[in-house]
Amino acid sequence: MEKQKIEHLDLWKKFQKEKEKRKKDKLKKELIELYYPLVQKISYKMAKKLNWNLTPEELASFGVDGLYDAINKFSLDKGVSFSTYGGRRISGSMLDGVRKQDTVPRSVRTNYSLMEKTRSKMESEEGRIV
């Protein structure tokens, strides 16, 4: 399997080799600024999927947590681009944030969705409102 080209390789190498906390924090800040547009892009896509119940800015605030985590855990050795790896972490963080804010458990939403599908199917088969 061919390794993907890792964007901004020099910055990543400096970040991962740096031992001094102050310098490492400065490099991390650069990486965050560099990849924040990825957080925004994902937040707009997710807001659209969620029918705009949450604003992209709210989702982006959840996504920044995922970005921090992805930057800290990313490894150059895997040969995966950060956009691919970080995108997964960012969207996962957004979903976690949405779920934490939701007062209705997922099982209730799943059961409700199943019930609605069954009701709709029965209405179409019987030709009347059930």
Backbone as XML, in Angstrom:
<?xml version="1.0"?>
<chain id="A" units="angstrom">
  <residue number="1" name="MET">
    <atom name="N" x="0.844" y="-1.177" z="0.000"/>
    <atom name="CA" x="0.000" y="0.000" z="0.000"/>
    <atom name="C" x="0.892" y="1.244" z="0.000"/>
  </residue>
  <residue number="2" name="GLU">
    <atom name="N" x="0.593" y="2.164" z="-0.878"/>
    <atom name="CA" x="1.394" y="3.373" z="-1.003"/>
    <atom name="C" x="1.020" y="4.366" z="0.099"/>
  </residue>
  <residue number="3" name="LYS">
    <atom name="N" x="2.035" y="4.951" z="0.714"/>
    <atom name="CA" x="1.782" y="5.940" z="1.761"/>
    <atom name="C" x="1.307" y="7.242" z="1.127"/>
  </residue>
  <residue number="4" name="GLN">
    <atom name="N" x="0.331" y="7.874" z="1.778"/>
    <atom name="CA" x="-0.165" y="9.157" z="1.292"/>
    <atom name="C" x="0.816" y="10.260" z="1.639"/>
  </residue>
  <residue number="5" name="LYS">
    <atom name="N" x="0.807" y="11.298" z="0.830"/>
    <atom name="CA" x="1.646" y="12.458" z="1.101"/>
    <atom name="C" x="1.057" y="13.198" z="2.302"/>
  </residue>
  <residue number="6" name="ILE">
    <atom name="N" x="1.871" y="13.467" z="3.279"/>
    <atom name="CA" x="1.419" y="14.175" z="4.473"/>
    <atom name="C" x="1.674" y="15.662" z="4.264"/>
  </residue>
  <residue number="7" name="GLU">
    <atom name="N" x="0.581" y="16.427" z="4.306"/>
    <atom name="CA" x="0.701" y="17.866" z="4.088"/>
    <atom name="C" x="1.413" y="18.529" z="5.262"/>
  </residue>
  <residue number="8" name="HIS">
    <atom name="N" x="2.206" y="19.546" z="4.963"/>
    <atom name="CA" x="2.945" y="20.308" z="5.974"/>
    <atom name="C" x="3.857" y="19.394" z="6.807"/>
  </residue>
  <residue number="9" name="LEU">
    <atom name="N" x="4.555" y="18.529" z="6.133"/>
    <atom name="CA" x="5.399" y="17.519" z="6.780"/>
    <atom name="C" x="6.457" y="18.135" z="7.696"/>
  </residue>
  <residue number="10" name="ASP">
    <atom name="N" x="7.081" y="19.222" z="7.273"/>
    <atom name="CA" x="8.123" y="19.850" z="8.090"/>
    <atom name="C" x="7.578" y="20.332" z="9.429"/>
  </residue>
  <residue number="11" name="LEU">
    <atom name="N" x="6.413" y="20.948" z="9.407"/>
    <atom name="CA" x="5.794" y="21.433" z="10.640"/>
    <atom name="C" x="5.455" y="20.269" z="11.566"/>
  </residue>
  <residue number="12" name="TRP">
    <atom name="N" x="4.937" y="19.195" z="10.986"/>
    <atom name="CA" x="4.594" y="18.016" z="11.802"/>
    <atom name="C" x="5.854" y="17.399" z="12.436"/>
  </residue>
  <residue number="13" name="LYS">
    <atom name="N" x="6.923" y="17.325" z="11.658"/>
    <atom name="CA" x="8.169" y="16.756" z="12.195"/>
    <atom name="C" x="8.697" y="17.597" z="13.342"/>
  </residue>
  <residue number="14" name="LYS">
    <atom name="N" x="8.680" y="18.928" z="13.159"/>
    <atom name="CA" x="9.127" y="19.814" z="14.240"/>
    <atom name="C" x="8.264" y="19.620" z="15.484"/>
  </residue>
  <residue number="15" name="PHE">
    <atom name="N" x="6.954" y="19.565" z="15.295"/>
    <atom name="CA" x="6.026" y="19.421" z="16.415"/>
    <atom name="C" x="6.273" y="18.124" z="17.177"/>
  </residue>
  <residue number="16" name="GLN">
    <atom name="N" x="6.433" y="17.034" z="16.445"/>
    <atom name="CA" x="6.568" y="15.740" z="17.114"/>
    <atom name="C" x="7.941" y="15.545" z="17.752"/>
  </residue>
  <residue number="17" name="LYS">
    <atom name="N" x="8.959" y="16.240" z="17.268"/>
    <atom name="CA" x="10.298" y="16.108" z="17.852"/>
    <atom name="C" x="10.542" y="17.072" z="19.011"/>
  </residue>
  <residue number="18" name="GLU">
    <atom name="N" x="9.778" y="18.148" z="19.060"/>
    <atom name="CA" x="10.012" y="19.197" z="20.064"/>
    <atom name="C" x="9.746" y="18.679" z="21.478"/>
  </residue>
  <residue number="19" name="LYS">
    <atom name="N" x="10.684" y="18.960" z="22.382"/>
    <atom name="CA" x="10.567" y="18.526" z="23.774"/>
    <atom name="C" x="10.169" y="19.678" z="24.700"/>
  </residue>
  <residue number="20" name="GLU">
    <atom name="N" x="10.596" y="20.893" z="24.358"/>
    <atom name="CA" x="10.314" y="22.049" z="25.213"/>
    <atom name="C" x="8.836" y="22.430" z="25.088"/>
  </residue>
  <residue number="21" name="LYS">
    <atom name="N" x="8.142" y="22.499" z="26.208"/>
    <atom name="CA" x="6.701" y="22.724" z="26.234"/>
    <atom name="C" x="6.293" y="24.015" z="25.539"/>
  </residue>
  <residue number="22" name="ARG">
    <atom name="N" x="6.985" y="25.101" z="25.803"/>
    <atom name="CA" x="6.607" y="26.391" z="25.227"/>
    <atom name="C" x="6.685" y="26.358" z="23.698"/>
  </residue>
  <residue number="23" name="LYS">
    <atom name="N" x="7.768" y="25.799" z="23.178"/>
    <atom name="CA" x="7.927" y="25.712" z="21.725"/>
    <atom name="C" x="6.902" y="24.751" z="21.115"/>
  </residue>
  <residue number="24" name="LYS">
    <atom name="N" x="6.661" y="23.653" z="21.817"/>
    <atom name="CA" x="5.686" y="22.672" z="21.330"/>
    <atom name="C" x="4.290" y="23.281" z="21.286"/>
  </residue>
  <residue number="25" name="ASP">
    <atom name="N" x="3.932" y="24.068" z="22.298"/>
    <atom name="CA" x="2.634" y="24.739" z="22.322"/>
    <atom name="C" x="2.500" y="25.730" z="21.169"/>
  </residue>
  <residue number="26" name="LYS">
    <atom name="N" x="3.577" y="26.424" z="20.851"/>
    <atom name="CA" x="3.565" y="27.366" z="19.733"/>
    <atom name="C" x="3.338" y="26.620" z="18.413"/>
  </residue>
  <residue number="27" name="LEU">
    <atom name="N" x="4.021" y="25.488" z="18.243"/>
    <atom name="CA" x="3.842" y="24.689" z="17.031"/>
    <atom name="C" x="2.421" y="24.114" z="16.961"/>
  </residue>
  <residue number="28" name="LYS">
    <atom name="N" x="1.896" y="23.713" z="18.111"/>
    <atom name="CA" x="0.526" y="23.189" z="18.150"/>
    <atom name="C" x="-0.465" y="24.274" z="17.728"/>
  </residue>
  <residue number="29" name="LYS">
    <atom name="N" x="-0.232" y="25.492" z="18.178"/>
    <atom name="CA" x="-1.096" y="26.609" z="17.810"/>
    <atom name="C" x="-1.074" y="26.813" z="16.293"/>
  </residue>
  <residue number="30" name="GLU">
    <atom name="N" x="0.100" y="26.701" z="15.695"/>
    <atom name="CA" x="0.217" y="26.823" z="14.238"/>
    <atom name="C" x="-0.598" y="25.740" z="13.537"/>
  </residue>
  <residue number="31" name="LEU">
    <atom name="N" x="-0.504" y="24.513" z="14.054"/>
    <atom name="CA" x="-1.250" y="23.408" z="13.455"/>
    <atom name="C" x="-2.764" y="23.625" z="13.599"/>
  </residue>
  <residue number="32" name="ILE">
    <atom name="N" x="-3.177" y="24.135" z="14.748"/>
    <atom name="CA" x="-4.600" y="24.392" z="14.964"/>
    <atom name="C" x="-5.100" y="25.444" z="13.986"/>
  </residue>
  <residue number="33" name="GLU">
    <atom name="N" x="-4.344" y="26.508" z="13.825"/>
    <atom name="CA" x="-4.725" y="27.557" z="12.873"/>
    <atom name="C" x="-4.754" y="27.022" z="11.444"/>
  </residue>
  <residue number="34" name="LEU">
    <atom name="N" x="-3.831" y="26.142" z="11.146"/>
    <atom name="CA" x="-3.735" y="25.566" z="9.817"/>
    <atom name="C" x="-4.926" y="24.660" z="9.503"/>
  </residue>
  <residue number="35" name="TYR">
    <atom name="N" x="-5.381" y="23.891" z="10.501"/>
    <atom name="CA" x="-6.432" y="22.907" z="10.265"/>
    <atom name="C" x="-7.821" y="23.349" z="10.734"/>
  </residue>
  <residue number="36" name="TYR">
    <atom name="N" x="-7.951" y="24.554" z="11.276"/>
    <atom name="CA" x="-9.279" y="25.019" z="11.691"/>
    <atom name="C" x="-10.273" y="25.085" z="10.529"/>
  </residue>
  <residue number="37" name="PRO">
    <atom name="N" x="-9.856" y="25.452" z="9.310"/>
    <atom name="CA" x="-10.812" y="25.412" z="8.188"/>
    <atom name="C" x="-11.423" y="24.018" z="7.965"/>
  </residue>
  <residue number="38" name="LEU">
    <atom name="N" x="-10.676" y="22.964" z="8.290"/>
    <atom name="CA" x="-11.216" y="21.604" z="8.207"/>
    <atom name="C" x="-12.363" y="21.436" z="9.204"/>
  </residue>
  <residue number="39" name="VAL">
    <atom name="N" x="-12.192" y="21.978" z="10.404"/>
    <atom name="CA" x="-13.254" y="21.928" z="11.418"/>
    <atom name="C" x="-14.493" y="22.657" z="10.900"/>
  </residue>
  <residue number="40" name="GLN">
    <atom name="N" x="-14.307" y="23.821" z="10.314"/>
    <atom name="CA" x="-15.431" y="24.588" z="9.787"/>
    <atom name="C" x="-16.150" y="23.846" z="8.668"/>
  </residue>
  <residue number="41" name="LYS">
    <atom name="N" x="-15.388" y="23.251" z="7.782"/>
    <atom name="CA" x="-15.968" y="22.510" z="6.659"/>
    <atom name="C" x="-16.834" y="21.355" z="7.176"/>
  </residue>
  <residue number="42" name="ILE">
    <atom name="N" x="-16.308" y="20.607" z="8.119"/>
    <atom name="CA" x="-17.053" y="19.478" z="8.681"/>
    <atom name="C" x="-18.281" y="19.972" z="9.437"/>
  </residue>
  <residue number="43" name="SER">
    <atom name="N" x="-18.156" y="21.088" z="10.152"/>
    <atom name="CA" x="-19.293" y="21.600" z="10.925"/>
    <atom name="C" x="-20.442" y="22.015" z="10.010"/>
  </residue>
  <residue number="44" name="TYR">
    <atom name="N" x="-20.149" y="22.601" z="8.857"/>
    <atom name="CA" x="-21.216" y="22.982" z="7.926"/>
    <atom name="C" x="-21.898" y="21.753" z="7.346"/>
  </residue>
  <residue number="45" name="LYS">
    <atom name="N" x="-21.114" y="20.735" z="6.999"/>
    <atom name="CA" x="-21.707" y="19.505" z="6.472"/>
    <atom name="C" x="-22.593" y="18.841" z="7.514"/>
  </residue>
  <residue number="46" name="MET">
    <atom name="N" x="-22.118" y="18.798" z="8.763"/>
    <atom name="CA" x="-22.887" y="18.147" z="9.819"/>
    <atom name="C" x="-24.136" y="18.955" z="10.164"/>
  </residue>
  <residue number="47" name="ALA">
    <atom name="N" x="-24.040" y="20.275" z="10.163"/>
    <atom name="CA" x="-25.206" y="21.119" z="10.439"/>
    <atom name="C" x="-26.294" y="20.867" z="9.390"/>
  </residue>
  <residue number="48" name="LYS">
    <atom name="N" x="-25.869" y="20.695" z="8.162"/>
    <atom name="CA" x="-26.824" y="20.409" z="7.087"/>
    <atom name="C" x="-27.493" y="19.055" z="7.312"/>
  </residue>
  <residue number="49" name="LYS">
    <atom name="N" x="-26.724" y="18.051" z="7.714"/>
    <atom name="CA" x="-27.286" y="16.720" z="7.992"/>
    <atom name="C" x="-28.258" y="16.760" z="9.160"/>
  </residue>
  <residue number="50" name="LEU">
    <atom name="N" x="-27.993" y="17.627" z="10.130"/>
    <atom name="CA" x="-28.840" y="17.732" z="11.320"/>
    <atom name="C" x="-29.979" y="18.731" z="11.115"/>
  </residue>
  <residue number="51" name="ASN">
    <atom name="N" x="-30.237" y="19.082" z="9.857"/>
    <atom name="CA" x="-31.295" y="20.027" z="9.505"/>
    <atom name="C" x="-31.147" y="21.363" z="10.220"/>
  </residue>
  <residue number="52" name="TRP">
    <atom name="N" x="-29.921" y="21.785" z="10.432"/>
    <atom name="CA" x="-29.603" y="23.085" z="11.002"/>
    <atom name="C" x="-30.188" y="23.269" z="12.406"/>
  </residue>
  <residue number="53" name="ASN">
    <atom name="N" x="-30.386" y="22.155" z="13.148"/>
    <atom name="CA" x="-30.840" y="22.259" z="14.540"/>
    <atom name="C" x="-29.762" y="22.880" z="15.416"/>
  </residue>
  <residue number="54" name="LEU">
    <atom name="N" x="-28.528" y="22.692" z="15.048"/>
    <atom name="CA" x="-27.399" y="23.344" z="15.707"/>
    <atom name="C" x="-26.666" y="24.168" z="14.657"/>
  </residue>
  <residue number="55" name="THR">
    <atom name="N" x="-26.133" y="25.288" z="15.069"/>
    <atom name="CA" x="-25.403" y="26.124" z="14.119"/>
    <atom name="C" x="-24.024" y="25.521" z="13.844"/>
  </residue>
  <residue number="56" name="PRO">
    <atom name="N" x="-23.455" y="25.826" z="12.700"/>
    <atom name="CA" x="-22.105" y="25.356" z="12.407"/>
    <atom name="C" x="-21.091" y="25.829" z="13.460"/>
  </residue>
  <residue number="57" name="GLU">
    <atom name="N" x="-21.319" y="27.004" z="14.026"/>
    <atom name="CA" x="-20.402" y="27.524" z="15.052"/>
    <atom name="C" x="-20.452" y="26.668" z="16.320"/>
  </residue>
  <residue number="58" name="GLU">
    <atom name="N" x="-21.664" y="26.232" z="16.705"/>
    <atom name="CA" x="-21.780" y="25.349" z="17.877"/>
    <atom name="C" x="-21.071" y="24.023" z="17.619"/>
  </residue>
  <residue number="59" name="LEU">
    <atom name="N" x="-21.276" y="23.483" z="16.435"/>
    <atom name="CA" x="-20.618" y="22.222" z="16.084"/>
    <atom name="C" x="-19.104" y="22.397" z="16.015"/>
  </residue>
  <residue number="60" name="ALA">
    <atom name="N" x="-18.663" y="23.538" z="15.484"/>
    <atom name="CA" x="-17.222" y="23.792" z="15.385"/>
    <atom name="C" x="-16.592" y="23.842" z="16.769"/>
  </residue>
  <residue number="61" name="SER">
    <atom name="N" x="-17.331" y="24.364" z="17.761"/>
    <atom name="CA" x="-16.770" y="24.404" z="19.118"/>
    <atom name="C" x="-16.542" y="22.993" z="19.651"/>
  </residue>
  <residue number="62" name="PHE">
    <atom name="N" x="-17.441" y="22.059" z="19.308"/>
    <atom name="CA" x="-17.214" y="20.658" z="19.680"/>
    <atom name="C" x="-16.051" y="20.080" z="18.886"/>
  </residue>
  <residue number="63" name="GLY">
    <atom name="N" x="-15.948" y="20.487" z="17.616"/>
    <atom name="CA" x="-14.916" y="19.957" z="16.734"/>
    <atom name="C" x="-13.509" y="20.368" z="17.113"/>
  </residue>
  <residue number="64" name="VAL">
    <atom name="N" x="-13.367" y="21.539" z="17.732"/>
    <atom name="CA" x="-12.040" y="21.996" z="18.151"/>
    <atom name="C" x="-11.447" y="21.023" z="19.170"/>
  </residue>
  <residue number="65" name="ASP">
    <atom name="N" x="-12.295" y="20.479" z="20.044"/>
    <atom name="CA" x="-11.812" y="19.464" z="20.997"/>
    <atom name="C" x="-11.242" y="18.263" z="20.247"/>
  </residue>
  <residue number="66" name="GLY">
    <atom name="N" x="-11.938" y="17.860" z="19.206"/>
    <atom name="CA" x="-11.457" y="16.746" z="18.392"/>
    <atom name="C" x="-10.174" y="17.083" z="17.663"/>
  </residue>
  <residue number="67" name="LEU">
    <atom name="N" x="-10.039" y="18.337" z="17.228"/>
    <atom name="CA" x="-8.825" y="18.780" z="16.551"/>
    <atom name="C" x="-7.627" y="18.721" z="17.494"/>
  </residue>
  <residue number="68" name="TYR">
    <atom name="N" x="-7.802" y="19.230" z="18.721"/>
    <atom name="CA" x="-6.722" y="19.154" z="19.718"/>
    <atom name="C" x="-6.302" y="17.703" z="19.943"/>
  </residue>
  <residue number="69" name="ASP">
    <atom name="N" x="-7.283" y="16.851" z="20.130"/>
    <atom name="CA" x="-7.010" y="15.440" z="20.389"/>
    <atom name="C" x="-6.297" y="14.795" z="19.200"/>
  </residue>
  <residue number="70" name="ALA">
    <atom name="N" x="-6.768" y="15.107" z="17.994"/>
    <atom name="CA" x="-6.163" y="14.527" z="16.791"/>
    <atom name="C" x="-4.717" y="14.975" z="16.623"/>
  </residue>
  <residue number="71" name="ILE">
    <atom name="N" x="-4.451" y="16.244" z="16.895"/>
    <atom name="CA" x="-3.075" y="16.750" z="16.772"/>
    <atom name="C" x="-2.165" y="16.035" z="17.766"/>
  </residue>
  <residue number="72" name="ASN">
    <atom name="N" x="-2.640" y="15.842" z="18.986"/>
    <atom name="CA" x="-1.823" y="15.176" z="20.004"/>
    <atom name="C" x="-1.572" y="13.705" z="19.701"/>
  </residue>
  <residue number="73" name="LYS">
    <atom name="N" x="-2.506" y="13.049" z="19.038"/>
    <atom name="CA" x="-2.395" y="11.603" z="18.821"/>
    <atom name="C" x="-1.946" y="11.215" z="17.412"/>
  </residue>
  <residue number="74" name="PHE">
    <atom name="N" x="-1.819" y="12.167" z="16.523"/>
    <atom name="CA" x="-1.443" y="11.866" z="15.142"/>
    <atom name="C" x="-0.012" y="11.356" z="15.068"/>
  </residue>
  <residue number="75" name="SER">
    <atom name="N" x="0.193" y="10.354" z="14.226"/>
    <atom name="CA" x="1.521" y="9.789" z="14.034"/>
    <atom name="C" x="1.887" y="9.826" z="12.554"/>
  </residue>
  <residue number="76" name="LEU">
    <atom name="N" x="3.052" y="10.362" z="12.276"/>
    <atom name="CA" x="3.541" y="10.411" z="10.896"/>
    <atom name="C" x="3.844" y="9.013" z="10.362"/>
  </residue>
  <residue number="77" name="ASP">
    <atom name="N" x="4.138" y="8.085" z="11.257"/>
    <atom name="CA" x="4.566" y="6.742" z="10.861"/>
    <atom name="C" x="3.473" y="5.944" z="10.147"/>
  </residue>
  <residue number="78" name="LYS">
    <atom name="N" x="2.234" y="6.305" z="10.358"/>
    <atom name="CA" x="1.123" y="5.527" z="9.781"/>
    <atom name="C" x="0.942" y="5.772" z="8.292"/>
  </residue>
  <residue number="79" name="GLY">
    <atom name="N" x="1.450" y="6.894" z="7.788"/>
    <atom name="CA" x="1.336" y="7.176" z="6.364"/>
    <atom name="C" x="-0.044" y="7.655" z="5.937"/>
  </residue>
  <residue number="80" name="VAL">
    <atom name="N" x="-0.824" y="8.129" z="6.881"/>
    <atom name="CA" x="-2.159" y="8.630" z="6.592"/>
    <atom name="C" x="-2.113" y="10.148" z="6.676"/>
  </residue>
  <residue number="81" name="SER">
    <atom name="N" x="-2.839" y="10.828" z="5.800"/>
    <atom name="CA" x="-2.838" y="12.287" z="5.865"/>
    <atom name="C" x="-3.591" y="12.750" z="7.103"/>
  </residue>
  <residue number="82" name="PHE">
    <atom name="N" x="-3.194" y="13.899" z="7.628"/>
    <atom name="CA" x="-3.862" y="14.406" z="8.819"/>
    <atom name="C" x="-5.314" y="14.750" z="8.524"/>
  </residue>
  <residue number="83" name="SER">
    <atom name="N" x="-5.602" y="15.229" z="7.334"/>
    <atom name="CA" x="-6.978" y="15.585" z="6.988"/>
    <atom name="C" x="-7.901" y="14.377" z="7.109"/>
  </residue>
  <residue number="84" name="THR">
    <atom name="N" x="-7.416" y="13.224" z="6.716"/>
    <atom name="CA" x="-8.207" y="11.998" z="6.830"/>
    <atom name="C" x="-8.368" y="11.597" z="8.287"/>
  </residue>
  <residue number="85" name="TYR">
    <atom name="N" x="-7.258" y="11.510" z="8.995"/>
    <atom name="CA" x="-7.287" y="11.111" z="10.399"/>
    <atom name="C" x="-8.032" y="12.141" z="11.253"/>
  </residue>
  <residue number="86" name="GLY">
    <atom name="N" x="-7.658" y="13.392" z="11.095"/>
    <atom name="CA" x="-8.264" y="14.455" z="11.893"/>
    <atom name="C" x="-9.741" y="14.638" z="11.593"/>
  </residue>
  <residue number="87" name="GLY">
    <atom name="N" x="-10.112" y="14.469" z="10.339"/>
    <atom name="CA" x="-11.521" y="14.605" z="9.962"/>
    <atom name="C" x="-12.408" y="13.639" z="10.717"/>
  </residue>
  <residue number="88" name="ARG">
    <atom name="N" x="-11.937" y="12.419" z="10.862"/>
    <atom name="CA" x="-12.692" y="11.414" z="11.630"/>
    <atom name="C" x="-12.807" y="11.801" z="13.093"/>
  </residue>
  <residue number="89" name="ARG">
    <atom name="N" x="-11.684" y="12.235" z="13.664"/>
    <atom name="CA" x="-11.681" y="12.629" z="15.086"/>
    <atom name="C" x="-12.570" y="13.847" z="15.321"/>
  </residue>
  <residue number="90" name="ILE">
    <atom name="N" x="-12.515" y="14.793" z="14.399"/>
    <atom name="CA" x="-13.296" y="16.027" z="14.528"/>
    <atom name="C" x="-14.790" y="15.726" z="14.439"/>
  </residue>
  <residue number="91" name="SER">
    <atom name="N" x="-15.188" y="14.970" z="13.417"/>
    <atom name="CA" x="-16.620" y="14.666" z="13.278"/>
    <atom name="C" x="-17.113" y="13.810" z="14.439"/>
  </residue>
  <residue number="92" name="GLY">
    <atom name="N" x="-16.276" y="12.904" z="14.931"/>
    <atom name="CA" x="-16.644" y="12.104" z="16.098"/>
    <atom name="C" x="-16.842" y="12.958" z="17.331"/>
  </residue>
  <residue number="93" name="SER">
    <atom name="N" x="-15.988" y="13.937" z="17.489"/>
    <atom name="CA" x="-16.102" y="14.855" z="18.620"/>
    <atom name="C" x="-17.381" y="15.685" z="18.518"/>
  </residue>
  <residue number="94" name="MET">
    <atom name="N" x="-17.720" y="16.081" z="17.305"/>
    <atom name="CA" x="-18.964" y="16.831" z="17.109"/>
    <atom name="C" x="-20.174" y="15.976" z="17.467"/>
  </residue>
  <residue number="95" name="LEU">
    <atom name="N" x="-20.167" y="14.735" z="17.010"/>
    <atom name="CA" x="-21.279" y="13.834" z="17.327"/>
    <atom name="C" x="-21.388" y="13.591" z="18.828"/>
  </residue>
  <residue number="96" name="ASP">
    <atom name="N" x="-20.254" y="13.416" z="19.479"/>
    <atom name="CA" x="-20.267" y="13.245" z="20.939"/>
    <atom name="C" x="-20.869" y="14.460" z="21.625"/>
  </residue>
  <residue number="97" name="GLY">
    <atom name="N" x="-20.508" y="15.643" z="21.164"/>
    <atom name="CA" x="-21.051" y="16.872" z="21.742"/>
    <atom name="C" x="-22.551" y="16.982" z="21.548"/>
  </residue>
  <residue number="98" name="VAL">
    <atom name="N" x="-23.021" y="16.614" z="20.357"/>
    <atom name="CA" x="-24.457" y="16.645" z="20.068"/>
    <atom name="C" x="-25.182" y="15.652" z="20.967"/>
  </residue>
  <residue number="99" name="ARG">
    <atom name="N" x="-24.620" y="14.476" z="21.114"/>
    <atom name="CA" x="-25.261" y="13.445" z="21.944"/>
    <atom name="C" x="-25.304" y="13.847" z="23.412"/>
  </residue>
  <residue number="100" name="LYS">
    <atom name="N" x="-24.264" y="14.511" z="23.888"/>
    <atom name="CA" x="-24.247" y="14.952" z="25.285"/>
    <atom name="C" x="-25.325" y="16.000" z="25.547"/>
  </residue>
  <residue number="101" name="GLN">
    <atom name="N" x="-25.602" y="16.835" z="24.548"/>
    <atom name="CA" x="-26.620" y="17.868" z="24.706"/>
    <atom name="C" x="-28.040" y="17.329" z="24.567"/>
  </residue>
  <residue number="102" name="ASP">
    <atom name="N" x="-28.168" y="16.182" z="23.907"/>
    <atom name="CA" x="-29.493" y="15.621" z="23.641"/>
    <atom name="C" x="-30.080" y="15.030" z="24.917"/>
  </residue>
  <residue number="103" name="THR">
    <atom name="N" x="-31.310" y="15.419" z="25.244"/>
    <atom name="CA" x="-31.961" y="14.917" z="26.456"/>
    <atom name="C" x="-32.679" y="13.598" z="26.210"/>
  </residue>
  <residue number="104" name="VAL">
    <atom name="N" x="-32.895" y="13.257" z="24.943"/>
    <atom name="CA" x="-33.584" y="12.013" z="24.599"/>
    <atom name="C" x="-32.533" y="10.957" z="24.240"/>
  </residue>
  <residue number="105" name="PRO">
    <atom name="N" x="-32.589" y="9.780" z="24.881"/>
    <atom name="CA" x="-31.619" y="8.721" z="24.562"/>
    <atom name="C" x="-31.735" y="8.241" z="23.113"/>
  </residue>
  <residue number="106" name="ARG">
    <atom name="N" x="-30.641" y="7.750" z="22.582"/>
    <atom name="CA" x="-30.633" y="7.254" z="21.204"/>
    <atom name="C" x="-31.618" y="6.111" z="21.009"/>
  </residue>
  <residue number="107" name="SER">
    <atom name="N" x="-31.755" y="5.249" z="22.021"/>
    <atom name="CA" x="-32.667" y="4.110" z="21.892"/>
    <atom name="C" x="-34.101" y="4.587" z="21.661"/>
  </residue>
  <residue number="108" name="VAL">
    <atom name="N" x="-34.501" y="5.675" z="22.320"/>
    <atom name="CA" x="-35.849" y="6.220" z="22.131"/>
    <atom name="C" x="-36.004" y="6.740" z="20.703"/>
  </residue>
  <residue number="109" name="ARG">
    <atom name="N" x="-34.994" y="7.436" z="20.211"/>
    <atom name="CA" x="-35.058" y="7.950" z="18.834"/>
    <atom name="C" x="-35.105" y="6.795" z="17.829"/>
  </residue>
  <residue number="110" name="THR">
    <atom name="N" x="-34.327" y="5.753" z="18.059"/>
    <atom name="CA" x="-34.316" y="4.594" z="17.167"/>
    <atom name="C" x="-35.676" y="3.909" z="17.161"/>
  </residue>
  <residue number="111" name="ASN">
    <atom name="N" x="-36.233" y="3.689" z="18.349"/>
    <atom name="CA" x="-37.544" y="3.039" z="18.440"/>
    <atom name="C" x="-38.634" y="3.892" z="17.796"/>
  </residue>
  <residue number="112" name="TYR">
    <atom name="N" x="-38.577" y="5.200" z="17.985"/>
    <atom name="CA" x="-39.559" y="6.096" z="17.379"/>
    <atom name="C" x="-39.471" y="6.033" z="15.859"/>
  </residue>
  <residue number="113" name="SER">
    <atom name="N" x="-38.254" y="6.034" z="15.336"/>
    <atom name="CA" x="-38.045" y="5.962" z="13.897"/>
    <atom name="C" x="-38.600" y="4.653" z="13.339"/>
  </residue>
  <residue number="114" name="LEU">
    <atom name="N" x="-38.355" y="3.548" z="14.031"/>
    <atom name="CA" x="-38.868" y="2.239" z="13.610"/>
    <atom name="C" x="-40.392" y="2.228" z="13.633"/>
  </residue>
  <residue number="115" name="MET">
    <atom name="N" x="-40.975" y="2.816" z="14.676"/>
    <atom name="CA" x="-42.426" y="2.868" z="14.788"/>
    <atom name="C" x="-43.022" y="3.695" z="13.638"/>
  </residue>
  <residue number="116" name="GLU">
    <atom name="N" x="-42.391" y="4.807" z="13.295"/>
    <atom name="CA" x="-42.886" y="5.651" z="12.208"/>
    <atom name="C" x="-42.817" y="4.931" z="10.863"/>
  </residue>
  <residue number="117" name="LYS">
    <atom name="N" x="-41.749" y="4.180" z="10.642"/>
    <atom name="CA" x="-41.628" y="3.426" z="9.393"/>
    <atom name="C" x="-42.721" y="2.369" z="9.298"/>
  </residue>
  <residue number="118" name="THR">
    <atom name="N" x="-42.974" y="1.678" z="10.411"/>
    <atom name="CA" x="-44.012" y="0.645" z="10.446"/>
    <atom name="C" x="-45.381" y="1.267" z="10.218"/>
  </residue>
  <residue number="119" name="ARG">
    <atom name="N" x="-45.665" y="2.399" z="10.870"/>
    <atom name="CA" x="-46.946" y="3.078" z="10.713"/>
    <atom name="C" x="-47.136" y="3.512" z="9.264"/>
  </residue>
  <residue number="120" name="SER">
    <atom name="N" x="-46.094" y="4.061" z="8.659"/>
    <atom name="CA" x="-46.163" y="4.508" z="7.278"/>
    <atom name="C" x="-46.429" y="3.333" z="6.331"/>
  </residue>
  <residue number="121" name="LYS">
    <atom name="N" x="-45.786" y="2.216" z="6.588"/>
    <atom name="CA" x="-45.975" y="1.024" z="5.762"/>
    <atom name="C" x="-47.407" y="0.512" z="5.877"/>
  </residue>
  <residue number="122" name="MET">
    <atom name="N" x="-47.942" y="0.495" z="7.098"/>
    <atom name="CA" x="-49.312" y="0.032" z="7.316"/>
    <atom name="C" x="-50.316" y="0.961" z="6.630"/>
  </residue>
  <residue number="123" name="GLU">
    <atom name="N" x="-50.072" y="2.256" z="6.685"/>
    <atom name="CA" x="-50.979" y="3.204" z="6.036"/>
    <atom name="C" x="-50.996" y="3.002" z="4.532"/>
  </residue>
  <residue number="124" name="SER">
    <atom name="N" x="-49.837" y="2.758" z="3.937"/>
    <atom name="CA" x="-49.782" y="2.566" z="2.487"/>
    <atom name="C" x="-50.419" y="1.243" z="2.077"/>
  </residue>
  <residue number="125" name="GLU">
    <atom name="N" x="-50.289" y="0.211" z="2.903"/>
    <atom name="CA" x="-50.881" y="-1.102" z="2.588"/>
    <atom name="C" x="-52.401" y="-1.072" z="2.756"/>
  </residue>
  <residue number="126" name="GLU">
    <atom name="N" x="-52.881" y="-0.404" z="3.809"/>
    <atom name="CA" x="-54.323" y="-0.403" z="4.083"/>
    <atom name="C" x="-55.046" y="0.754" z="3.410"/>
  </residue>
  <residue number="127" name="GLY">
    <atom name="N" x="-54.307" y="1.741" z="2.944"/>
    <atom name="CA" x="-54.914" y="2.855" z="2.250"/>
    <atom name="C" x="-55.678" y="3.793" z="3.150"/>
  </residue>
  <residue number="128" name="ARG">
    <atom name="N" x="-55.382" y="3.781" z="4.420"/>
    <atom name="CA" x="-56.052" y="4.693" z="5.348"/>
    <atom name="C" x="-55.082" y="5.058" z="6.468"/>
  </residue>
  <residue number="129" name="ILE">
    <atom name="N" x="-55.463" y="6.090" z="7.225"/>
    <atom name="CA" x="-54.617" y="6.533" z="8.338"/>
    <atom name="C" x="-54.782" y="5.591" z="9.522"/>
  </residue>
  <residue number="130" name="VAL">
    <atom name="N" x="-53.678" y="5.137" z="10.051"/>
    <atom name="CA" x="-53.696" y="4.209" z="11.177"/>
    <atom name="C" x="-53.504" y="4.962" z="12.464"/>
  </residue>
</chain>
